[in-house]
Structures are given as C-alpha cells and as structure tokens.
C-alpha cells in the first residue's frame, strides 16, 4: 500500500504537468489562427496560453510550472526551429505567468474573484505587470538576434505585451468561473430565460459592433454592465470572451471599424476595446459579487440577532424580525421599525 501510494503521487503530478502542457499548446494553436504581422514580426492580439498558464498555477500551485515550459517549447517547435533565440523567448514565456502567480499570492489573491481587490490584483499584477517579462524577453531577443531593428523594439514590445495581457484578462476569469461554477446567489424568476436573452443580445450586439463600418463599438458596454449586474462574473466573463473573439477576428480580416486602417491603428483600436471590456466586466463583476456577499452576511447577522432577542423576550418581538417560519416568511413586511 505504501509503495503504491508513493508511485501514485509522482504519476499524478506528471499527469498534471502533461495536461498543462497540452492545454498550453492547444491554446497556442488557437492563438496563432489570428496572428498578424507588425514590423515584420508575428504577434497575436490575444494569446490564450498566458491565461491558461496562470490559471493552472492558481489551481495547482507552482509545481505545474514544467508543464508551462513544455507547452511553450512545443508551441515554438510547431512554428519553427528551436534556436538559441527561441530558448530565450521560451524562458520569458515561462517566467511571466510564474512571476504573475507569485505576485498574486503575495497580494492574497483568491481565485473565486469574489472581492474587488482580487479583480484589481489580477489586472495590475497578473496581467499588466506580470506580462512585461515575456514582452521584454521576446522583443529584446529579436533585437539582439538581429531579427528586429532597435527602433522597432517598443512597437513589438507593446504588441507582445498587450496580447499576453489580454490572454490573462480574458481567458483567466473565464476559466476560474468554469472551475468554481460561480452562479448568482439569488435565483430570481425567469433566471434562465434572461440568461438566454442576454446571450443572444450579447452575440448580436458584438457582431454588429465589430462588423459594421460605423463606430458602434461602444454598444458592447451596456451589455457587459447588464451581464455583470445580473450574473456577476458568470455573465461578464463569457461576454468579455465573446466580444474579444469577435473583435479579433474582425480586426485580422479588416472588417467593420477596422477596415482601411494601418496595422498599428488596428492593433491600437483592438487592444483598447479588449482592454476596456475586460476591465469593465472583471471589476464590475467582482464588485457586485463582493456587495452581495456583504449583504448576505448582514442578513445572517440580523437573523442571529433576532434569535438572541427572541430568547430574551419570547413571543414579544417575533413580529419585528424575518425569522424563518415567522410572519415575514409568509409574505408580510420583512422588517418594521419598532
């Protein structure tokens, strides 16, 4: 039994590493389907592997970092030869999510994303700060190897950084929501009906905003606000992902508001839209979740206090409190002032 347990643990750890590597590689293949050329270098407006890597670290801890390394190596190998320059990029792509994870741990980040501080930490530490490592390693390696002119460093750096940061802001919240199966705490009437209507409206609005030549991109924000207020991250995260995917496909094909624009203008407009959507959905969803949790704790404290008062004065104060089975549970006023 002891020997079997000793073998099972390393096997499970190896399996987790391989799963992370496979997910990273698959995310890379998806990301490369919408790649663009900026100043002769290939960049992706949305790089899902960074979000996958950070999520894996948040779920399983630092022990899965070899999976990120293997996945990044496999991704590089599928698009070219693994040279010395590729190894430097590989190191940056591995260190970026690991550093982001360590910073989030120090900040006391909770994967449930049920506090505003968690959303802020994911934005500024996980995405904006953490992904500077991969962007610096990638763009710097291209300059040192001679593949990129020195005066183009900041252009490629910004595009690389934005793509990696968007992967964290768009993919990580979605995966965290799927893992924790976050749902609104109050099951209201027509809950699923409204959810279906929201999904249809979100797709229609996002498609129209990213496919029509008129500047209607701002129309996606009321939909995001609706999703965050009514369904928190369970609604805002899928809507953000949907909008980002439709915007990226429109930008890379030169449709809608991205038509007849230079590549730099297209990338700037696309990243501004994706960043604003991710920030709106993530922070508003986390804020509403936190407020609902505070409200629930207050209600629980009121019920507990009502029980104490009822024990001190049996039968004299029951009509003032929403005790289970009391008058308020039958449809009367939940609280009255004494």
SVG drawing of the C-alpha trace seen along z (x, -y; Angstrom):
<svg xmlns="http://www.w3.org/2000/svg" viewBox="-48 -56 70 58">
<polyline fill="none" stroke="black" stroke-width="0.4" points="0.0,0.0 2.8,-2.4 4.7,-1.6 1.6,-2.0 0.9,-5.4 4.5,-6.5 4.1,-5.6 0.7,-7.2 1.7,-10.6 4.5,-11.2 2.3,-9.7 -0.5,-12.2 2.0,-15.1 3.4,-14.0 -0.1,-13.8 -1.0,-17.3 2.2,-18.6 1.3,-16.9 -2.3,-18.2 -1.0,-21.8 1.5,-21.3 -1.3,-20.1 -3.6,-22.9 -0.9,-25.5 0.0,-24.0 -3.7,-23.9 -4.2,-27.5 -1.1,-28.5 -2.5,-26.8 -5.8,-28.7 -4.0,-32.0 -1.9,-31.6 -5.0,-31.3 -5.5,-35.1 -1.9,-36.3 -0.8,-39.5 2.5,-40.9 3.7,-44.1 7.0,-45.5 7.9,-42.1 7.3,-40.2 4.4,-37.8 2.3,-38.9 -1.1,-37.7 -3.7,-40.2 -5.0,-37.7 -2.6,-35.0 -4.7,-32.4 -1.7,-30.4 -0.8,-33.1 -4.3,-32.9 -4.2,-29.1 -0.8,-29.0 -1.7,-31.5 -5.0,-29.6 -3.1,-26.3 -0.8,-27.9 -3.7,-29.3 -5.4,-25.9 -2.5,-23.6 0.4,-25.7 3.9,-26.3 4.6,-22.6 3.0,-22.6 5.5,-25.1 7.3,-22.4 4.0,-22.0 4.2,-25.6 7.8,-25.2 7.0,-22.0 3.9,-23.6 5.7,-26.7 8.5,-24.6 6.0,-22.5 4.3,-25.7 7.6,-27.1 8.6,-23.8 5.4,-23.7 6.0,-27.0 9.8,-26.9 13.1,-25.6 14.1,-25.7 17.1,-28.0 19.1,-29.9 16.8,-32.9 13.7,-30.6 15.1,-29.4 15.3,-33.0 11.7,-33.6 10.8,-30.3 12.3,-31.4 10.3,-34.7 7.0,-32.9 7.6,-30.6 8.7,-33.2 5.9,-35.7 3.0,-33.6 5.1,-32.2 6.0,-35.7 2.4,-36.8 1.3,-33.9 3.9,-34.7 2.8,-38.4 -0.8,-37.4 0.0,-35.0 1.8,-37.8 -1.2,-40.1 -3.6,-37.5 -5.4,-36.8 -8.5,-34.5 -9.3,-32.5 -13.0,-32.9 -12.7,-36.6 -15.4,-37.5 -13.7,-40.7 -12.9,-43.9 -9.3,-43.7 -9.0,-40.3 -10.1,-41.8 -7.7,-44.8 -4.8,-42.4 -5.5,-40.2 -5.5,-43.3 -2.4,-45.1 -0.3,-42.3 -1.4,-39.3 -1.8,-40.9 -0.2,-44.4 2.9,-43.8 3.5,-40.1 3.4,-40.1 6.1,-42.7 8.6,-39.9 7.5,-37.9 7.2,-41.0 10.7,-42.2 12.3,-38.8 10.6,-38.4 11.2,-41.8 14.7,-42.0 15.7,-38.6 14.5,-39.7 16.6,-42.8 19.7,-41.1 19.4,-38.4 19.1,-41.0 15.6,-39.9 14.2,-43.2 15.6,-46.7 16.3,-48.5 14.0,-51.4 11.1,-48.9 11.6,-47.5 8.8,-49.4 6.3,-48.8 6.8,-45.0 7.1,-45.1 3.7,-46.9 2.0,-44.5 3.5,-41.4 2.7,-42.8 -0.9,-43.6 -1.5,-40.2 -0.2,-38.4 -2.0,-40.7 -5.3,-40.2 -4.8,-36.4 -4.8,-36.9 -7.7,-39.4 -10.0,-37.5 -9.1,-33.8 -8.2,-33.5 -11.5,-34.9 -13.5,-32.6 -11.6,-29.5 -11.8,-30.5 -15.6,-30.9 -15.9,-27.5 -13.9,-25.8 -15.8,-27.3 -19.2,-27.2 -20.0,-30.7 -23.7,-31.5 -25.7,-34.4 -26.7,-33.8 -30.3,-34.7 -32.3,-32.6 -34.8,-35.1 -37.9,-34.5 -37.1,-33.9 -33.4,-33.4 -32.6,-31.1 -34.9,-33.0 -33.0,-36.2 -29.7,-34.3 -30.7,-33.1 -31.8,-36.6 -28.6,-38.0 -26.5,-35.5 -28.5,-36.3 -28.3,-40.0 -24.6,-39.9 -23.8,-38.0 -26.0,-40.2 -24.6,-43.5 -21.0,-42.3 -21.3,-41.0 -22.9,-44.2 -20.4,-46.5 -17.4,-44.7 -18.8,-44.1 -20.4,-47.5 -18.3,-50.3 -20.0,-52.8 -18.2,-53.4 -20.5,-51.5 -18.0,-49.6 -19.3,-51.4 -22.6,-49.5 -20.9,-46.4 -20.5,-48.1 -24.2,-48.3 -24.4,-44.5 -21.3,-43.9 -22.8,-46.0 -26.1,-44.1 -24.2,-40.8 -22.1,-41.9 -25.0,-43.3 -27.4,-40.4 -25.0,-37.4 -21.7,-38.8 -18.6,-37.1 -20.6,-34.1 -22.2,-36.5 -19.5,-39.1 -16.6,-36.7 -18.3,-34.8 -19.5,-38.1 -16.0,-39.6 -14.6,-36.5 -17.2,-36.6 -16.6,-40.3 -12.9,-39.8 -13.0,-36.9 -15.4,-38.6 -13.3,-41.8 -10.0,-39.9 -11.5,-38.1 -12.9,-41.3 -9.5,-43.1 -7.4,-40.4 -9.7,-40.3 -10.1,-44.1 -13.8,-44.2 -16.1,-46.8 -14.4,-49.7 -11.0,-48.1 -11.4,-48.4 -8.9,-50.7 -6.7,-51.2 -3.0,-50.6 -1.8,-47.6 -0.7,-49.8 -4.1,-51.7 -5.9,-48.4 -3.9,-46.9 -4.3,-50.1 -8.1,-50.1 -8.4,-46.4 -6.4,-46.4 -8.2,-49.5 -11.6,-47.7 -10.5,-44.4 -8.8,-46.1 -11.8,-48.3 -14.2,-45.3 -12.0,-43.1 -11.7,-45.8 -15.4,-46.6 -16.6,-43.0 -14.0,-41.8 -14.0,-44.7 -17.8,-45.3 -18.5,-41.6 -16.1,-41.3 -17.6,-44.4 -21.2,-43.2 -20.2,-39.8 -18.5,-41.4 -21.5,-43.6 -23.9,-40.6 -21.6,-38.7 -21.6,-41.7 -25.4,-41.9 -25.7,-38.1 -23.5,-38.4 -25.6,-41.4 -28.8,-39.4 -27.3,-36.4 -26.2,-38.7 -29.7,-40.1 -31.3,-36.7 -28.8,-35.6 -29.6,-38.8 -33.3,-38.2 -32.8,-34.7 -31.0,-36.2 -33.7,-38.8 -36.4,-36.3 -34.8,-34.1 -34.5,-37.2 -38.2,-38.2 -40.1,-35.1 -43.0,-36.0 -42.8,-39.7 -40.5,-40.7 -41.1,-37.9 -43.2,-40.2 -40.3,-42.6 -37.8,-40.2 -37.7,-38.0 -37.3,-34.8 -37.8,-31.5 -41.4,-30.5 -42.4,-33.9 -44.8,-36.4 -42.3,-37.7 -41.8,-34.3 -45.5,-34.2 -45.2,-37.4 -45.6,-40.1 -43.3,-43.0 -39.7,-41.7 -38.8,-44.4 -40.6,-47.1 -39.3,-49.8 -40.1,-49.5"/>
</svg>
